[in-house]
Amino acid sequence: MSTAAVAADELGRDYGSTRALDGLTLRVEAGELVGLLGPNGAGKTTAMLLLATLLRPSRGHAAVFGQDVVRARRAARRRLGLVFQEPTVDPFLTVRENLDFAAALSGLDRRSARDAIALALQRMGLAAFADRRARELSGGWRRLADIARATLHAPSLLILDEPTVGLDPEHRAALWHFLDALRREQGTAVLFSTHYLAEAEGADAVVLLSGGKVVDRGSPAALMQPFGSSLLEVEGPGVPALVTALQERSLAGMIVRAPGGCRVALGAHRDQALELAGTVPGITRALLRQPSLEDVYFARTDASALRGQSS
Amino acid sequence: MMALYAIAGIVRRDLRRAARQPSRLIGGLARPFAWLLLVASGYNAIANPGTGGTYRAFVFPGVIIMACLFGSALTAVSTVYDREFGMLRLMLASPAGAAVVLAGRAVSATAVGLLQGLVVLAAAPLVMHITLRQALLAALAILVASLVSALLGLLVAARLRSVENFAGIINVLLFPMMFISGALYPAGGLPPLLRWIARVNPVTHMVELVRSALGQPTDLTPAANLLALGVFALVTFLLASILFDPEQRFTGRPARSHS
């Protein structure tokens, strides 16, 4: 019997003739932070709804702490905390009343509910807003209230679908801080999705989805490793000439096409490559930076991504 | 036990919402009171319902049921708001499950209908003399009528996708149910087909229950009315839970599950 927080095997779901998700195999251990990454339409929400027992898989199996998401739906739900894309707070109720409602839904008795609500309010920095109606709150605070809502019953696995969409940096930081604390103190496993790829760099593992399929997976460090330590982002009509020149001299590592230009991993020959780039005409923009998960994503979803000969 | 906490939580939330939107409660009462005070005043002069009393006294039970029916059914139909704003998904994703969500919503919708029905009943002194015993019996009838109306509303809400259909529900379902019943005029005067519809219409049975409680003549005995309403309630509840539960159609919304 598996005791992984999430064990999904070849999980898939169709909507009519559309394959929204295909062949997702995923393992999240207790206490791990795992990100599902990809653009809109990649299959992230579908994957999460399947794991959340809210959709029935068309193919494959999944279990949450060993509880099958179809056959043992209720048992699985007890271990789950869910945060959906749209905040699910009742605008007519105060923050505290919203939490009270969620606690009751999870079957907490009055006393446990009161304690859990007080703790969640304090942890989220929401205490000052506790008795304000949710409709009076900014989107950021409403989102934090929503996340507090999902953690009241101390779930062992928290599933968050694009939790940071539309959040300002302050609330975003508060959210990640809260999730860190939850993992440290309660060993909660966290599975989240995002299309802000940089956000996932602190994850234990990420799964890159595109068009419903897994295109790559691994720890962010391992995924970024082929890009070395520096990456040159270039734009302009001279890009093809520069790429050819770099390849001829074996100065380029991985080369990834991005909108409007190219991203070139430079590896050990950084200075030579930069010197060369300065001599090629028609480069309107050149930026030297560290590689990111976004580069990995572009590389994996770009069928024409070129492997360099060196570095 | 967990299910009870969940039901209590759903009821607390619904009643808080109802209390914070007093315009809806007042609006719900405007309809029956308009009928009782305005329409009935006019009809009093020309109508003879053939029951020995005034038209206003005749229509009083019907108006009480009008308050219950609209109050309960529309509260239950507000489940659609929850679906539209994701709250239903939250409820259905809880360990409690769909049956508990339905039960909780049924209880709170019943409470709203009961409250509205009782407010109309409290206006009895304006219409007719009733004894305490009659009032208590009528309150019980109002409770039954509200529960049945709530279940009817849940059945409607089981598949409804958007709130825009609300007005349609009122016009296509609730008004005809009121009109093709013995609520506003004696059903005996209707053409045979409509009379038959009135006989199976649960509103007719609700109204007759209140009539019996208030000592007015009825076609059927209260026991027969209760039996009819019991069968209707059972079928409605079963249908509603079937339409709500299996596969998560209610949350799947493929068109919007875009990523």
Interface residues (C-beta under 8 A of the other chain):
Chain A: Y15 G16 T18 A20 G38 P39 N40 G41 A42 G43 K44 T45 T46 L49 A52 T53 L54 L55 R56 R73 R74 R77 R78 L80 L82 F84 E86 P87 T88 D90 F92 L93 E97 D100 F101 A102 A103 A104 L105 S106 G107 L108 D109 R110 E162 S193
Chain B: M1 M2 A3 Y5 A6 A8 G9 I10 R12 R13 R16 R17 R20 Q21 F85 G86 M87 R89 L90 M91 L92 A93 S94 P95 A96 G97 E247 Q248 T251 G252 P254 S257 H258 S259
